[in-house]
Amino acid sequence: MPILPLITASALLAPGTQELRVLLAKLEALRVVPAAGERLQVLDAAGRSLGVFARGVSLKATSDGIAGLGRPQQLIWIRPRRSSGSLWLQQRRYRGLIKVQLDQGRLKVINRVALPDYLASVVGAEMPHQWPEAALQVQAVASRTYALRQRQPETDYDLGATVSSQVYRGMESETDSTREAVASTRNEVLTHGDRLIDAVFHSSSGGVTENSGEIWRYQLPYLKSVPDFDESSPVHRWRQPLYRRQLQHAFAEIGGVESIQPLQRTSSGRLRRVLVRGPDGELELSGAQLRRRLKLRSSFVRFEATDEAADPITSLRDWLGLRPQLIAIGRGWGHGVGLSQWGALTLSRRGRSYREILGHYYRGTVVKAYRPAPGWPLSPPPP
């Protein structure tokens, strides 16, 4: 089979199209399958064809390299033969190009995808696609800004596909409405002082967003606490029971929890520092650390002890782990900084434009057309 020059940027995408590299997974084995009517082209690191596959390829990490294509490889590229095609990976369908490389005994899988296709997926994964157009446009501009700021040309990939970056599900979360939100805000980004902002967002703040400097290292001028309008959020207010066994597991080093004492709160009321006392000692944590240990929706929370009187039934329920030891009473979901998605929904229903909504949550910012820096689009893989 002849060597085909199929992995240049221009062969994959329209000239000048911006791309992102998204880490999809790190796996011991995987299977990639073409979409219906498609075939897969597989190439080695130098661009030499390793074959065309109509039924897909199964790959496995071994001590010698990536197995499944004859001679083991350290890095391969997989793409649909047609530039407009798609492929399936781990029950999800993706556009663009897949890079698979051996990394510490596992397969590191990276999707190189056009920015508009990436954003159409992210908007639908981060926000219900049935929401009003203005809310989806808000998410599109925020996600575009966040993604472009996260570009890291010196590393293997720019972003992850989970909440650690932005949720990206390939074609699974694309819809007509999310594609329109991306297209109608084409190239628009948020800037402050002519620089891309850190456009962080969260689900719901519980009535007031947070100053970035009160829970993170730096106070950014555009990430200030503002009133939120997330009353329609299902987690605007919430209660979460915390059981003895759960607390013993979360704080094994101090034997469980006897009390959680707030030491410091932010100006909005979120926990900043807490002291956790247990039978075997005490532990001082940040609000974010406490949230992770207890799997709380947010650090905008207080705790109440259960007040049932001691009796045989109560004691039995306690011993069986059926009675909560503490009740977490909280507000919102997420870190509370920047854009509130449920607040954007309310404001869009009130007739506010996406630019007005962005200006409310990211104070002092300006929406501008993005001008790519040198290096866009990404340089092609090795020929």
PyMOL commands that set and color helices and strands:
alter all, ss='L'
color gray80, all
select helices_A, chain A and resi 9-12+115-126+133-149+170-173+176-184+212-215+244-250+252-254+287-294+312-319+341-349+354-361
alter helices_A, ss='H'
color red, helices_A
select strands_A, chain A and resi 19-27+29-34+40-44+49-53+57-61+66-67+75-80+87-89+92-94+97-103+106-114+159-160+188-192+195-196+201-202+238-243+259-265+271-278+281-286+301-305+324-330+339-340+366-369
alter strands_A, ss='S'
color yellow, strands_A
deselect
rebuild
show_as cartoon
